[in-house]
Amino acid sequence: MQTSVLSALLGFWIFVVVLVAIRKHHFEFDMPIHVYSDELSSQLHVPPFNLTQLDGHRMVNFVHFPKSFSETCRNSTKEYLQLLVLVLSSPGNKAARDSIRKLWGSPEISRGIREGKVKIYFLVGNGQKTKSQMRQEIAKHDDIIIIDVDDSYQNLVYKSFSVLHIAAHICPSLFTLKVDEDTVFHIDRFLGRIYSHFFHENADIYCYVWEKSPVERSVSSQWYVSRDQFEGEKYPNFCSGPAYVITRRAAKQILDKTHMFPDIQVYNFNSPSAF
């Protein structure tokens, strides 16, 4: 089962890009995750979802939602919330989160944030341990979502699926942005084109597309993939991972169809560069 866990992320992007190119074809993830939250249990109806495809019966919990999250999601159902931003962050990287809060994620800089059309939350791992260590930051900013998986490179796939589940079932804004903590996103420029260039009713993903990317065959590489796993010399076109915008419909369809696509291992944990 370990191979399946290590391999899901690239397989995800390879088939997702087909959704970008051909909107009439629907691709979804079939990965049940159990969702639990003390803070939201009486405020949000959070449906369960599993990650059984990744390693048998891996149960992943949302162990903390910000207090403001329920109000944010209520606004999302009224289509007032135009963009939900979910930043994938490491628990110990407070400096990166503070930079985002002060710069492109600041209400002083972004009109969309000031007007409540955009909400930004940070998604981190390590469960209750993180919640305890980040107590002061959580109390001060109220913008951190925690899941109970080890916060590591190989577990990025769990964060990605959590983003999709939030977008599809928990907080369905017009658009959801998944972005890494070391990436900059121009929020107001996106909002300025939201109705002329982006279509929230479609099953769409907006991203930078890698075309004809060569398969890494060096066994010492962090992204090594064997010929047994993937025979071709180049991957099908796929979305770049650091940032992408997804509609609710696309997130739901992806979550429903993951089981239709084989996993491809993309992490080599014998490599000294893997961590």
GIZIMO-V724879 format. One record per backbone hydrogen bond with DSSP energy under -0.5 kcal/mol. CO is the residue of the C=O (numbers start at 1). NH is the residue of the N-H. E is the energy in kcal/mol with one decimal. If there is no record, write none. Layout:
CO;NH;E + CO;NH;E
//
This chain:
1;5;-1.8 + 2;6;-2.5 + 3;7;-1.3 + 4;8;-1.0 + 5;8;-0.5 + 6;266;-1.0 + 7;11;-1.3 + 7;264;-1.4 + 8;12;-2.3 + 9;13;-1.7 + 10;14;-2.5 + 11;15;-1.8 + 12;16;-2.0 + 13;17;-1.6 + 13;239;-0.7 + 15;18;-0.7 + 15;19;-0.8 + 16;19;-0.8 + 16;20;-1.3 + 17;21;-2.0 + 18;22;-3.0 + 21;23;-0.5 + 22;25;-1.5 + 28;255;-0.8 + 29;31;-0.8 + 32;50;-6.3 + 33;49;-8.1 + 37;41;-1.2 + 40;43;-1.4 + 40;44;-3.2 + 44;46;-1.1 + 45;47;-0.7 + 49;33;-9.9 + 50;33;-1.4 + 51;54;-0.9 + 51;55;-1.0 + 51;58;-0.6 + 52;56;-1.1 + 55;57;-1.3 + 58;51;-1.2 + 58;60;-0.6 + 61;63;-0.9 + 61;148;-2.0 + 64;146;-2.1 + 66;69;-1.5 + 67;70;-0.5 + 68;72;-2.1 + 69;73;-2.5 + 70;74;-1.9 + 71;75;-2.1 + 72;76;-1.4 + 73;77;-1.2 + 74;78;-0.5 + 75;78;-0.9 + 75;80;-1.8 + 75;81;-0.9 + 76;79;-1.4 + 80;82;-0.8 + 81;174;-1.6 + 82;175;-1.2 + 83;85;-0.6 + 83;119;-1.7 + 84;86;-0.6 + 84;177;-2.9 + 85;87;-0.6 + 85;121;-2.7 + 86;88;-0.6 + 86;179;-2.0 + 87;89;-0.6 + 87;123;-3.2 + 88;181;-1.4 + 90;93;-1.9 + 92;94;-1.0 + 93;97;-1.5 + 94;98;-3.0 + 95;99;-2.0 + 96;100;-2.0 + 97;101;-2.5 + 98;102;-1.8 + 99;103;-1.9 + 100;105;-2.3 + 103;106;-1.9 + 106;109;-0.9 + 106;110;-2.8 + 109;111;-0.6 + 110;114;-2.0 + 111;115;-2.5 + 112;117;-2.0 + 112;118;-1.2 + 113;116;-1.3 + 117;82;-1.6 + 117;83;-2.1 + 119;85;-3.3 + 121;87;-3.0 + 122;124;-0.6 + 122;145;-3.7 + 123;89;-2.4 + 124;147;-2.3 + 126;129;-1.1 + 126;130;-0.9 + 127;131;-2.0 + 128;132;-2.2 + 129;133;-2.2 + 130;134;-2.6 + 132;135;-1.1 + 134;138;-3.0 + 135;139;-2.4 + 136;140;-2.2 + 137;141;-2.5 + 137;142;-0.5 + 138;142;-2.0 + 143;122;-3.1 + 145;124;-2.7 + 146;63;-1.8 + 146;64;-1.4 + 147;127;-2.3 + 147;149;-0.9 + 149;126;-4.0 + 150;152;-1.5 + 152;155;-0.9 + 153;156;-1.5 + 155;158;-1.0 + 155;159;-1.2 + 156;160;-2.4 + 157;161;-2.2 + 158;162;-2.0 + 159;163;-2.3 + 160;164;-1.9 + 161;165;-2.3 + 162;166;-2.5 + 163;167;-2.5 + 164;168;-2.3 + 165;169;-2.8 + 165;170;-1.0 + 166;170;-0.9 + 166;171;-3.1 + 171;173;-1.9 + 174;248;-0.5 + 175;84;-2.4 + 176;178;-0.6 + 176;246;-2.8 + 177;86;-3.1 + 177;179;-0.5 + 178;244;-2.1 + 179;88;-2.3 + 180;183;-1.6 + 185;187;-1.2 + 186;190;-1.6 + 187;191;-2.4 + 188;192;-2.1 + 189;193;-0.6 + 190;193;-1.3 + 191;194;-1.2 + 193;197;-2.4 + 193;198;-0.8 + 198;200;-0.5 + 199;202;-1.3 + 202;204;-1.4 + 202;250;-0.5 + 204;247;-2.0 + 205;207;-0.6 + 206;245;-2.6 + 208;210;-0.5 + 208;240;-3.0 + 209;211;-0.5 + 210;238;-1.8 + 213;235;-2.9 + 215;217;-0.6 + 216;225;-2.4 + 218;221;-1.9 + 221;224;-1.2 + 222;268;-0.9 + 226;230;-2.0 + 233;215;-2.4 + 238;210;-3.3 + 242;180;-2.4 + 243;208;-0.5 + 244;178;-2.6 + 245;206;-3.3 + 246;176;-2.5 + 247;251;-2.2 + 248;252;-2.4 + 249;253;-2.2 + 250;254;-2.6 + 251;255;-2.3 + 252;256;-1.3 + 253;257;-0.8 + 254;257;-1.0 + 254;258;-0.6 + 257;29;-0.5 + 257;260;-1.9 + 258;261;-2.1 + 264;11;-0.5 + 267;269;-0.6 + 268;271;-1.5 + 271;274;-1.7
//
